Amino acid sequence: QVQLVESGGGLVQAGGSLRLSCAASGRTFSSGGMGWFRQAPGKERSFVASISRSGGSVLYANSVKGRFTISRDIAKNMVYLQMNSLKPEDTAVYYCAARSPARPSASIWRSDYDFWGQGTQVTVSS
């Protein structure tokens, strides 16, 4: 099993920045792709960003491309999401997700992820 714990959420004004962190523990997670998803009230959980095992491949939702950056530190078992130029429509609960070690690539699909964190709230005021 892999346990994922997100942190770094909070309230920020539009145009501001936040950095989300995801700490992984348990079975080695570093072999799998990692991702961030978000869920706004009344909406489906949607893809935000993903990074491959090596970090050489990253994917972003069109809505965050150019504003958000995903990164990982395998030695520290951490994944990060740097969010800049935040907009009110970025308000959501953000979830960290991990693929199993046999799945090293990045992915935009929820069904490709085997482990999920509990989420951290991000609220962007206008």
N, CA, C and O atoms as CSV, one atom per row, in Angstrom:
chain,resi,resn,atom,element,x,y,z
A,1,GLN,N,N,0.812,-1.192,0.000
A,1,GLN,CA,C,0.000,0.000,0.000
A,1,GLN,C,C,0.854,1.252,0.000
A,1,GLN,O,O,1.985,1.253,0.486
A,2,VAL,N,N,0.303,2.303,-0.544
A,2,VAL,CA,C,0.950,3.603,-0.551
A,2,VAL,C,C,0.006,4.598,0.114
A,2,VAL,O,O,-1.183,4.637,-0.203
A,3,GLN,N,N,0.521,5.385,1.016
A,3,GLN,CA,C,-0.258,6.435,1.658
A,3,GLN,C,C,0.199,7.784,1.116
A,3,GLN,O,O,1.395,8.064,1.027
A,4,LEU,N,N,-0.767,8.603,0.760
A,4,LEU,CA,C,-0.486,9.923,0.202
A,4,LEU,C,C,-1.131,10.987,1.077
A,4,LEU,O,O,-2.307,10.884,1.426
A,5,VAL,N,N,-0.359,12.010,1.430
A,5,VAL,CA,C,-0.873,13.089,2.270
A,5,VAL,C,C,-0.552,14.422,1.605
A,5,VAL,O,O,0.613,14.767,1.403
A,6,GLU,N,N,-1.607,15.166,1.268
A,6,GLU,CA,C,-1.434,16.471,0.646
A,6,GLU,C,C,-1.355,17.572,1.692
A,6,GLU,O,O,-1.900,17.445,2.789
A,7,SER,N,N,-0.671,18.653,1.341
A,7,SER,CA,C,-0.605,19.844,2.190
A,7,SER,C,C,-0.351,21.056,1.304
A,7,SER,O,O,-0.008,20.931,0.128
A,8,GLY,N,N,-0.527,22.235,1.902
A,8,GLY,CA,C,-0.219,23.465,1.183
A,8,GLY,C,C,-1.419,24.223,0.663
A,8,GLY,O,O,-1.271,25.317,0.118
A,9,GLY,N,N,-2.601,23.664,0.820
A,9,GLY,CA,C,-3.790,24.374,0.380
A,9,GLY,C,C,-4.097,25.562,1.268
A,9,GLY,O,O,-3.488,25.745,2.322
A,10,GLY,N,N,-5.054,26.371,0.826
A,10,GLY,CA,C,-5.435,27.529,1.626
A,10,GLY,C,C,-6.227,28.526,0.818
A,10,GLY,O,O,-6.705,28.229,-0.277
A,11,LEU,N,N,-6.360,29.727,1.381
A,11,LEU,CA,C,-7.094,30.819,0.743
A,11,LEU,C,C,-6.103,31.815,0.167
A,11,LEU,O,O,-5.171,32.246,0.847
A,12,VAL,N,N,-6.312,32.176,-1.091
A,12,VAL,CA,C,-5.410,33.102,-1.757
A,12,VAL,C,C,-6.225,34.001,-2.684
A,12,VAL,O,O,-7.271,33.595,-3.190
A,13,GLN,N,N,-5.748,35.202,-2.898
A,13,GLN,CA,C,-6.432,36.108,-3.820
A,13,GLN,C,C,-6.101,35.753,-5.266
A,13,GLN,O,O,-5.057,35.168,-5.556
A,14,ALA,N,N,-6.990,36.111,-6.142
A,14,ALA,CA,C,-6.747,35.889,-7.568
A,14,ALA,C,C,-5.424,36.539,-7.971
A,14,ALA,O,O,-5.109,37.655,-7.556
A,15,GLY,N,N,-4.661,35.817,-8.786
A,15,GLY,CA,C,-3.351,36.273,-9.194
A,15,GLY,C,C,-2.221,35.789,-8.298
A,15,GLY,O,O,-1.046,35.924,-8.640
A,16,GLY,N,N,-2.575,35.232,-7.168
A,16,GLY,CA,C,-1.575,34.747,-6.220
A,16,GLY,C,C,-1.070,33.354,-6.561
A,16,GLY,O,O,-1.409,32.779,-7.595
A,17,SER,N,N,-0.248,32.833,-5.657
A,17,SER,CA,C,0.383,31.534,-5.862
A,17,SER,C,C,0.244,30.652,-4.631
A,17,SER,O,O,0.139,31.137,-3.504
A,18,LEU,N,N,0.246,29.357,-4.872
A,18,LEU,CA,C,0.309,28.358,-3.817
A,18,LEU,C,C,1.164,27.199,-4.315
A,18,LEU,O,O,1.270,26.950,-5.516
A,19,ARG,N,N,1.762,26.506,-3.370
A,19,ARG,CA,C,2.520,25.302,-3.705
A,19,ARG,C,C,1.952,24.144,-2.906
A,19,ARG,O,O,2.021,24.137,-1.677
A,20,LEU,N,N,1.400,23.179,-3.594
A,20,LEU,CA,C,0.896,21.982,-2.949
A,20,LEU,C,C,1.997,20.933,-2.878
A,20,LEU,O,O,2.824,20.809,-3.780
A,21,SER,N,N,1.985,20.181,-1.780
A,21,SER,CA,C,2.931,19.094,-1.602
A,21,SER,C,C,2.178,17.801,-1.351
A,21,SER,O,O,1.090,17.797,-0.776
A,22,CYS,N,N,2.775,16.710,-1.789
A,22,CYS,CA,C,2.203,15.386,-1.562
A,22,CYS,C,C,3.321,14.488,-1.048
A,22,CYS,O,O,4.308,14.239,-1.741
A,23,ALA,N,N,3.148,14.004,0.185
A,23,ALA,CA,C,4.131,13.116,0.799
A,23,ALA,C,C,3.644,11.685,0.681
A,23,ALA,O,O,2.516,11.366,1.056
A,24,ALA,N,N,4.506,10.828,0.157
A,24,ALA,CA,C,4.157,9.426,-0.033
A,24,ALA,C,C,4.915,8.559,0.958
A,24,ALA,O,O,6.087,8.802,1.244
A,25,SER,N,N,4.247,7.564,1.469
A,25,SER,CA,C,4.886,6.613,2.373
A,25,SER,C,C,4.314,5.231,2.094
A,25,SER,O,O,3.332,5.076,1.368
A,26,GLY,N,N,4.952,4.241,2.687
A,26,GLY,CA,C,4.513,2.877,2.446
A,26,GLY,C,C,5.359,2.226,1.372
A,26,GLY,O,O,6.556,2.492,1.263
A,27,ARG,N,N,4.740,1.380,0.590
A,27,ARG,CA,C,5.466,0.678,-0.468
A,27,ARG,C,C,6.070,1.679,-1.440
A,27,ARG,O,O,5.498,2.748,-1.654
A,28,THR,N,N,7.206,1.358,-2.028
A,28,THR,CA,C,7.911,2.268,-2.912
A,28,THR,C,C,6.971,2.823,-3.971
A,28,THR,O,O,6.424,2.072,-4.779
A,29,PHE,N,N,6.787,4.119,-3.966
A,29,PHE,CA,C,5.897,4.732,-4.937
A,29,PHE,C,C,6.659,5.304,-6.114
A,29,PHE,O,O,6.080,5.596,-7.160
A,30,SER,N,N,7.958,5.463,-5.937
A,30,SER,CA,C,8.724,6.221,-6.907
A,30,SER,C,C,8.727,5.576,-8.281
A,30,SER,O,O,9.086,6.229,-9.261
A,31,SER,N,N,8.338,4.318,-8.380
A,31,SER,CA,C,8.343,3.655,-9.669
A,31,SER,C,C,7.142,4.013,-10.526
A,31,SER,O,O,7.142,3.766,-11.732
A,32,GLY,N,N,6.135,4.584,-9.921
A,32,GLY,CA,C,4.922,4.862,-10.665
A,32,GLY,C,C,4.764,6.319,-11.048
A,32,GLY,O,O,5.379,7.204,-10.452
A,33,GLY,N,N,3.928,6.559,-12.056
A,33,GLY,CA,C,3.572,7.918,-12.403
A,33,GLY,C,C,2.734,8.539,-11.285
A,33,GLY,O,O,2.075,7.828,-10.526
A,34,MET,N,N,2.764,9.865,-11.191
A,34,MET,CA,C,2.030,10.582,-10.165
A,34,MET,C,C,1.180,11.659,-10.817
A,34,MET,O,O,1.477,12.129,-11.916
A,35,GLY,N,N,0.114,12.042,-10.116
A,35,GLY,CA,C,-0.751,13.057,-10.696
A,35,GLY,C,C,-1.458,13.892,-9.656
A,35,GLY,O,O,-1.508,13.544,-8.476
A,36,TRP,N,N,-2.003,14.999,-10.118
A,36,TRP,CA,C,-2.878,15.858,-9.319
A,36,TRP,C,C,-4.221,15.977,-10.053
A,36,TRP,O,O,-4.286,16.168,-11.267
A,37,PHE,N,N,-5.269,15.857,-9.264
A,37,PHE,CA,C,-6.627,16.048,-9.759
A,37,PHE,C,C,-7.320,17.047,-8.855
A,37,PHE,O,O,-6.840,17.328,-7.756
A,38,ARG,N,N,-8.440,17.585,-9.303
A,38,ARG,CA,C,-9.195,18.498,-8.457
A,38,ARG,C,C,-10.688,18.295,-8.647
A,38,ARG,O,O,-11.151,17.824,-9.685
A,39,GLN,N,N,-11.425,18.667,-7.605
A,39,GLN,CA,C,-12.874,18.529,-7.643
A,39,GLN,C,C,-13.521,19.755,-7.018
A,39,GLN,O,O,-13.357,20.027,-5.829
A,40,ALA,N,N,-14.253,20.483,-7.837
A,40,ALA,CA,C,-14.999,21.637,-7.380
A,40,ALA,C,C,-16.392,21.190,-6.942
A,40,ALA,O,O,-16.867,20.144,-7.386
A,41,PRO,N,N,-17.052,21.960,-6.082
A,41,PRO,CA,C,-18.391,21.581,-5.628
A,41,PRO,C,C,-19.352,21.333,-6.792
A,41,PRO,O,O,-19.490,22.165,-7.689
A,42,GLY,N,N,-20.007,20.183,-6.761
A,42,GLY,CA,C,-20.984,19.868,-7.791
A,42,GLY,C,C,-20.405,19.400,-9.108
A,42,GLY,O,O,-21.138,19.206,-10.078
A,43,LYS,N,N,-19.092,19.215,-9.150
A,43,LYS,CA,C,-18.450,18.809,-10.400
A,43,LYS,C,C,-17.694,17.503,-10.222
A,43,LYS,O,O,-17.402,17.080,-9.103
A,44,GLU,N,N,-17.381,16.871,-11.352
A,44,GLU,CA,C,-16.588,15.654,-11.329
A,44,GLU,C,C,-15.130,15.964,-11.002
A,44,GLU,O,O,-14.643,17.069,-11.242
A,45,ARG,N,N,-14.448,14.968,-10.452
A,45,ARG,CA,C,-13.015,15.115,-10.233
A,45,ARG,C,C,-12.317,15.133,-11.592
A,45,ARG,O,O,-12.559,14.267,-12.433
A,46,SER,N,N,-11.458,16.115,-11.798
A,46,SER,CA,C,-10.848,16.281,-13.125
A,46,SER,C,C,-9.330,16.343,-13.042
A,46,SER,O,O,-8.755,16.699,-12.013
A,47,PHE,N,N,-8.718,15.996,-14.121
A,47,PHE,CA,C,-7.261,15.956,-14.231
A,47,PHE,C,C,-6.675,17.357,-14.200
A,47,PHE,O,O,-7.231,18.293,-14.774
A,48,VAL,N,N,-5.527,17.486,-13.509
A,48,VAL,CA,C,-4.805,18.750,-13.473
A,48,VAL,C,C,-3.414,18.596,-14.092
A,48,VAL,O,O,-3.054,19.307,-15.030
A,49,ALA,N,N,-2.642,17.652,-13.546
A,49,ALA,CA,C,-1.270,17.478,-14.024
A,49,ALA,C,C,-0.771,16.092,-13.655
A,49,ALA,O,O,-1.260,15.473,-12.709
A,50,SER,N,N,0.215,15.607,-14.418
A,50,SER,CA,C,0.802,14.302,-14.140
A,50,SER,C,C,2.268,14.310,-14.522
A,50,SER,O,O,2.695,15.065,-15.396
A,51,ILE,N,N,3.042,13.446,-13.843
A,51,ILE,CA,C,4.469,13.355,-14.099
A,51,ILE,C,C,4.885,11.891,-14.094
A,51,ILE,O,O,4.395,11.100,-13.289
A,52,SER,N,N,5.788,11.539,-14.993
A,52,SER,CA,C,6.241,10.164,-15.096
A,52,SER,C,C,7.242,9.830,-13.994
A,52,SER,O,O,7.673,10.700,-13.237
A,53,ARG,N,N,7.596,8.561,-13.926
A,53,ARG,CA,C,8.563,8.112,-12.926
A,53,ARG,C,C,9.870,8.890,-13.014
A,53,ARG,O,O,10.415,9.318,-11.997
A,54,SER,N,N,10.358,9.066,-14.209
A,54,SER,CA,C,11.644,9.739,-14.405
A,54,SER,C,C,11.543,11.252,-14.273
A,54,SER,O,O,12.543,11.943,-14.079
A,55,GLY,N,N,10.329,11.748,-14.381
A,55,GLY,CA,C,10.147,13.189,-14.392
A,55,GLY,C,C,10.318,13.782,-15.771
A,55,GLY,O,O,10.154,14.988,-15.960
A,56,GLY,N,N,10.647,12.941,-16.736
A,56,GLY,CA,C,10.903,13.435,-18.082
A,56,GLY,C,C,9.658,13.709,-18.895
A,56,GLY,O,O,9.716,14.375,-19.929
A,57,SER,N,N,8.547,13.205,-18.437
A,57,SER,CA,C,7.282,13.417,-19.139
A,57,SER,C,C,6.264,14.037,-18.195
A,57,SER,O,O,5.996,13.502,-17.119
A,58,VAL,N,N,5.702,15.158,-18.601
A,58,VAL,CA,C,4.675,15.817,-17.804
A,58,VAL,C,C,3.480,16.132,-18.698
A,58,VAL,O,O,3.627,16.396,-19.891
A,59,LEU,N,N,2.312,16.098,-18.100
A,59,LEU,CA,C,1.071,16.394,-18.811
A,59,LEU,C,C,0.283,17.410,-17.998
A,59,LEU,O,O,0.300,17.384,-16.767
A,60,TYR,N,N,-0.407,18.303,-18.696
A,60,TYR,CA,C,-1.219,19.308,-18.011
A,60,TYR,C,C,-2.583,19.436,-18.678
A,60,TYR,O,O,-2.722,19.267,-19.889
A,61,ALA,N,N,-3.578,19.736,-17.860
A,61,ALA,CA,C,-4.869,20.120,-18.404
A,61,ALA,C,C,-4.711,21.469,-19.110
A,61,ALA,O,O,-3.908,22.301,-18.689
A,62,ASN,N,N,-5.463,21.679,-20.163
A,62,ASN,CA,C,-5.348,22.941,-20.906
A,62,ASN,C,C,-5.627,24.148,-20.022
A,62,ASN,O,O,-5.040,25.214,-20.210
A,63,SER,N,N,-6.516,23.978,-19.068
A,63,SER,CA,C,-6.914,25.099,-18.210
A,63,SER,C,C,-5.808,25.582,-17.285
A,63,SER,O,O,-5.884,26.699,-16.773
A,64,VAL,N,N,-4.772,24.761,-17.057
A,64,VAL,CA,C,-3.705,25.161,-16.136
A,64,VAL,C,C,-2.352,25.283,-16.827
A,64,VAL,O,O,-1.374,25.709,-16.212
A,65,LYS,N,N,-2.296,24.916,-18.087
A,65,LYS,CA,C,-1.027,24.940,-18.818
A,65,LYS,C,C,-0.454,26.358,-18.817
A,65,LYS,O,O,-1.156,27.324,-19.117
A,66,GLY,N,N,0.821,26.465,-18.479
A,66,GLY,CA,C,1.470,27.754,-18.415
A,66,GLY,C,C,1.375,28.435,-17.064
A,66,GLY,O,O,2.076,29.415,-16.813
A,67,ARG,N,N,0.517,27.926,-16.190
A,67,ARG,CA,C,0.357,28.516,-14.853
A,67,ARG,C,C,0.794,27.564,-13.751
A,67,ARG,O,O,1.322,28.001,-12.728
A,68,PHE,N,N,0.579,26.262,-13.949
A,68,PHE,CA,C,0.913,25.254,-12.946
A,68,PHE,C,C,2.131,24.458,-13.402
A,68,PHE,O,O,2.355,24.262,-14.596
A,69,THR,N,N,2.917,24.003,-12.420
A,69,THR,CA,C,4.076,23.164,-12.701
A,69,THR,C,C,4.111,21.997,-11.730
A,69,THR,O,O,4.080,22.192,-10.515
A,70,ILE,N,N,4.177,20.791,-12.262
A,70,ILE,CA,C,4.297,19.598,-11.427
A,70,ILE,C,C,5.751,19.159,-11.387
A,70,ILE,O,O,6.467,19.250,-12.385
A,71,SER,N,N,6.182,18.680,-10.225
A,71,SER,CA,C,7.548,18.184,-10.086
A,71,SER,C,C,7.572,17.107,-9.023
A,71,SER,O,O,6.628,16.971,-8.245
A,72,ARG,N,N,8.655,16.338,-8.987
A,72,ARG,CA,C,8.760,15.306,-7.962
A,72,ARG,C,C,10.204,15.180,-7.501
A,72,ARG,O,O,11.147,15.445,-8.246
A,73,ASP,N,N,10.342,14.771,-6.255
A,73,ASP,CA,C,11.638,14.502,-5.650
A,73,ASP,C,C,11.584,13.062,-5.161
A,73,ASP,O,O,11.051,12.777,-4.089
A,74,ILE,N,N,12.138,12.165,-5.957
A,74,ILE,CA,C,12.047,10.749,-5.626
A,74,ILE,C,C,12.764,10.436,-4.327
A,74,ILE,O,O,12.292,9.615,-3.541
A,75,ALA,N,N,13.892,11.076,-4.092
A,75,ALA,CA,C,14.671,10.812,-2.876
A,75,ALA,C,C,13.876,11.149,-1.624
A,75,ALA,O,O,14.035,10.503,-0.588
A,76,LYS,N,N,13.025,12.153,-1.721
A,76,LYS,CA,C,12.223,12.582,-0.571
A,76,LYS,C,C,10.806,12.015,-0.606
A,76,LYS,O,O,10.015,12.267,0.302
A,77,ASN,N,N,10.484,11.252,-1.647
A,77,ASN,CA,C,9.128,10.705,-1.803
A,77,ASN,C,C,8.084,11.819,-1.812
A,77,ASN,O,O,7.050,11.720,-1.151
A,78,MET,N,N,8.364,12.873,-2.567
A,78,MET,CA,C,7.471,14.028,-2.603
A,78,MET,C,C,7.089,14.362,-4.039
A,78,MET,O,O,7.862,14.159,-4.976
A,79,VAL,N,N,5.875,14.880,-4.181
A,79,VAL,CA,C,5.410,15.443,-5.449
A,79,VAL,C,C,4.843,16.823,-5.144
A,79,VAL,O,O,4.212,17.034,-4.108
A,80,TYR,N,N,5.074,17.757,-6.057
A,80,TYR,CA,C,4.672,19.133,-5.822
A,80,TYR,C,C,3.821,19.647,-6.981
A,80,TYR,O,O,3.915,19.174,-8.114
A,81,LEU,N,N,2.995,20.627,-6.656
A,81,LEU,CA,C,2.250,21.337,-7.692
A,81,LEU,C,C,2.374,22.828,-7.391
A,81,LEU,O,O,1.745,23.338,-6.463
A,82,GLN,N,N,3.181,23.512,-8.175
A,82,GLN,CA,C,3.322,24.958,-8.053
A,82,GLN,C,C,2.228,25.613,-8.881
A,82,GLN,O,O,2.125,25.388,-10.086
A,83,MET,N,N,1.413,26.425,-8.218
A,83,MET,CA,C,0.273,27.055,-8.885
A,83,MET,C,C,0.445,28.564,-8.857
A,83,MET,O,O,0.454,29.176,-7.789
A,84,ASN,N,N,0.579,29.151,-10.015
A,84,ASN,CA,C,0.745,30.594,-10.154
A,84,ASN,C,C,-0.447,31.194,-10.892
A,84,ASN,O,O,-1.220,30.484,-11.535
A,85,SER,N,N,-0.578,32.496,-10.789
A,85,SER,CA,C,-1.656,33.219,-11.489
A,85,SER,C,C,-3.005,32.562,-11.238
A,85,SER,O,O,-3.777,32.317,-12.164
A,86,LEU,N,N,-3.267,32.286,-9.988
A,86,LEU,CA,C,-4.490,31.561,-9.647
A,86,LEU,C,C,-5.738,32.368,-9.974
A,86,LEU,O,O,-5.759,33.595,-9.884
A,87,LYS,N,N,-6.770,31.635,-10.357
A,87,LYS,CA,C,-8.057,32.226,-10.733
A,87,LYS,C,C,-9.159,31.665,-9.824
A,87,LYS,O,O,-9.002,30.577,-9.270
A,88,PRO,N,N,-10.250,32.384,-9.668
A,88,PRO,CA,C,-11.353,31.846,-8.858
A,88,PRO,C,C,-11.820,30.472,-9.331
A,88,PRO,O,O,-12.244,29.654,-8.515
A,89,GLU,N,N,-11.751,30.210,-10.615
A,89,GLU,CA,C,-12.186,28.907,-11.132
A,89,GLU,C,C,-11.229,27.771,-10.786
A,89,GLU,O,O,-11.522,26.609,-11.066
A,90,ASP,N,N,-10.098,28.092,-10.185
A,90,ASP,CA,C,-9.194,27.052,-9.694
A,90,ASP,C,C,-9.611,26.549,-8.312
A,90,ASP,O,O,-9.027,25.593,-7.802
A,91,THR,N,N,-10.601,27.175,-7.712
A,91,THR,CA,C,-11.090,26.751,-6.405
A,91,THR,C,C,-11.612,25.328,-6.466
A,91,THR,O,O,-12.481,25.007,-7.277
A,92,ALA,N,N,-11.070,24.467,-5.592
A,92,ALA,CA,C,-11.430,23.051,-5.590
A,92,ALA,C,C,-10.669,22.351,-4.474
A,92,ALA,O,O,-9.770,22.918,-3.853
A,93,VAL,N,N,-11.055,21.103,-4.238
A,93,VAL,CA,C,-10.229,20.217,-3.425
A,93,VAL,C,C,-9.245,19.540,-4.376
A,93,VAL,O,O,-9.637,18.969,-5.394
A,94,TYR,N,N,-7.971,19.614,-4.029
A,94,TYR,CA,C,-6.927,19.047,-4.868
A,94,TYR,C,C,-6.449,17.720,-4.282
A,94,TYR,O,O,-6.143,17.620,-3.094
A,95,TYR,N,N,-6.393,16.710,-5.141
A,95,TYR,CA,C,-6.012,15.364,-4.727
A,95,TYR,C,C,-4.720,14.928,-5.409
A,95,TYR,O,O,-4.512,15.155,-6.601
A,96,CYS,N,N,-3.869,14.304,-4.624
A,96,CYS,CA,C,-2.666,13.672,-5.135
A,96,CYS,C,C,-3.002,12.212,-5.443
A,96,CYS,O,O,-3.765,11.579,-4.713
A,97,ALA,N,N,-2.433,11.683,-6.521
A,97,ALA,CA,C,-2.696,10.303,-6.902
A,97,ALA,C,C,-1.418,9.634,-7.387
A,97,ALA,O,O,-0.534,10.278,-7.952
A,98,ALA,N,N,-1.341,8.329,-7.154
A,98,ALA,CA,C,-0.152,7.575,-7.544
A,98,ALA,C,C,-0.545,6.329,-8.328
A,98,ALA,O,O,-1.550,5.679,-8.039
A,99,ARG,N,N,0.269,6.016,-9.321
A,99,ARG,CA,C,0.094,4.774,-10.066
A,99,ARG,C,C,0.973,3.710,-9.424
A,99,ARG,O,O,1.938,4.023,-8.726
A,100,SER,N,N,0.636,2.478,-9.661
A,100,SER,CA,C,1.423,1.385,-9.104
A,100,SER,C,C,2.814,1.378,-9.741
A,100,SER,O,O,3.004,1.961,-10.807
A,101,PRO,N,N,3.798,0.717,-9.093
A,101,PRO,CA,C,5.169,0.693,-9.618
A,101,PRO,C,C,5.284,0.149,-11.032
A,101,PRO,O,O,6.234,0.468,-11.748
A,102,ALA,N,N,4.322,-0.672,-11.438
A,102,ALA,CA,C,4.369,-1.250,-12.791
A,102,ALA,C,C,3.901,-0.269,-13.854
A,102,ALA,O,O,3.909,-0.585,-15.044
A,103,ARG,N,N,3.490,0.927,-13.424
A,103,ARG,CA,C,2.956,1.931,-14.356
A,103,ARG,C,C,3.757,3.217,-14.244
A,103,ARG,O,O,3.340,4.134,-13.536
A,104,PRO,N,N,4.889,3.311,-14.919
A,104,PRO,CA,C,5.785,4.447,-14.743
A,104,PRO,C,C,5.416,5.720,-15.509
A,104,PRO,O,O,5.992,6.781,-15.267
A,105,SER,N,N,4.476,5.616,-16.414
A,105,SER,CA,C,4.205,6.770,-17.255
A,105,SER,C,C,3.212,7.726,-16.616
A,105,SER,O,O,2.492,7.367,-15.685
A,106,ALA,N,N,3.186,8.940,-17.126
A,106,ALA,CA,C,2.183,9.921,-16.713
A,106,ALA,C,C,0.851,9.554,-17.377
A,106,ALA,O,O,0.823,8.883,-18.409
A,107,SER,N,N,-0.238,10.001,-16.775
A,107,SER,CA,C,-1.548,9.704,-17.343
A,107,SER,C,C,-2.556,10.761,-16.944
A,107,SER,O,O,-2.487,11.332,-15.856
A,108,ILE,N,N,-3.496,11.011,-17.849
A,108,ILE,CA,C,-4.549,11.978,-17.561
A,108,ILE,C,C,-5.814,11.307,-17.019
A,108,ILE,O,O,-6.764,11.989,-16.637
A,109,TRP,N,N,-5.826,9.965,-16.986
A,109,TRP,CA,C,-7.053,9.241,-16.667
A,109,TRP,C,C,-7.154,8.872,-15.211
A,109,TRP,O,O,-6.211,8.294,-14.670
A,110,ARG,N,N,-8.258,9.177,-14.545
A,110,ARG,CA,C,-8.457,8.828,-13.141
A,110,ARG,C,C,-8.311,7.336,-12.915
A,110,ARG,O,O,-7.738,6.907,-11.914
A,111,SER,N,N,-8.828,6.545,-13.842
A,111,SER,CA,C,-8.834,5.093,-13.672
A,111,SER,C,C,-7.438,4.480,-13.721
A,111,SER,O,O,-7.262,3.316,-13.361
A,112,ASP,N,N,-6.454,5.245,-14.158
A,112,ASP,CA,C,-5.080,4.733,-14.222
A,112,ASP,C,C,-4.350,4.821,-12.888
A,112,ASP,O,O,-3.238,4.313,-12.748
A,113,TYR,N,N,-4.980,5.469,-11.906
A,113,TYR,CA,C,-4.321,5.687,-10.618
A,113,TYR,C,C,-4.841,4.716,-9.572
A,113,TYR,O,O,-6.037,4.438,-9.492
A,114,ASP,N,N,-3.911,4.206,-8.771
A,114,ASP,CA,C,-4.228,3.155,-7.812
A,114,ASP,C,C,-4.360,3.647,-6.381
A,114,ASP,O,O,-4.999,2.997,-5.553
A,115,PHE,N,N,-3.760,4.790,-6.089
A,115,PHE,CA,C,-3.759,5.302,-4.718
A,115,PHE,C,C,-4.104,6.789,-4.743
A,115,PHE,O,O,-3.709,7.524,-5.647
A,116,TRP,N,N,-4.861,7.213,-3.710
A,116,TRP,CA,C,-5.324,8.598,-3.630
A,116,TRP,C,C,-5.127,9.162,-2.242
A,116,TRP,O,O,-5.240,8.448,-1.245
A,117,GLY,N,N,-4.828,10.462,-2.184
A,117,GLY,CA,C,-4.789,11.147,-0.906
A,117,GLY,C,C,-6.170,11.630,-0.510
A,117,GLY,O,O,-7.143,11.417,-1.233
A,118,GLN,N,N,-6.250,12.282,0.641
A,118,GLN,CA,C,-7.527,12.763,1.164
A,118,GLN,C,C,-7.918,14.135,0.606
A,118,GLN,O,O,-9.076,14.542,0.705
A,119,GLY,N,N,-6.967,14.831,0.032
A,119,GLY,CA,C,-7.270,16.113,-0.589
A,119,GLY,C,C,-6.939,17.299,0.291
A,119,GLY,O,O,-6.910,17.196,1.517
A,120,THR,N,N,-6.690,18.433,-0.357
A,120,THR,CA,C,-6.451,19.691,0.337
A,120,THR,C,C,-7.230,20.791,-0.389
A,120,THR,O,O,-7.245,20.856,-1.618
A,121,GLN,N,N,-7.877,21.655,0.406
A,121,GLN,CA,C,-8.748,22.677,-0.164
A,121,GLN,C,C,-7.939,23.870,-0.652
A,121,GLN,O,O,-7.072,24.383,0.056
A,122,VAL,N,N,-8.234,24.299,-1.866
A,122,VAL,CA,C,-7.663,25.530,-2.412
A,122,VAL,C,C,-8.824,26.462,-2.749
A,122,VAL,O,O,-9.718,26.101,-3.514
A,123,THR,N,N,-8.804,27.655,-2.176
A,123,THR,CA,C,-9.853,28.637,-2.433
A,123,THR,C,C,-9.217,29.915,-2.954
A,123,THR,O,O,-8.329,30.482,-2.318
A,124,VAL,N,N,-9.677,30.363,-4.115
A,124,VAL,CA,C,-9.143,31.570,-4.737
A,124,VAL,C,C,-10.250,32.616,-4.753
A,124,VAL,O,O,-11.295,32.423,-5.375
A,125,SER,N,N,-10.008,33.719,-4.066
A,125,SER,CA,C,-11.013,34.784,-3.988
A,125,SER,C,C,-10.786,35.809,-5.100
A,125,SER,O,O,-9.655,36.049,-5.523
A,126,SER,N,N,-11.875,36.401,-5.559
A,126,SER,CA,C,-11.786,37.383,-6.655
A,126,SER,C,C,-11.583,38.786,-6.125
A,126,SER,O,O,-11.487,39.733,-6.905
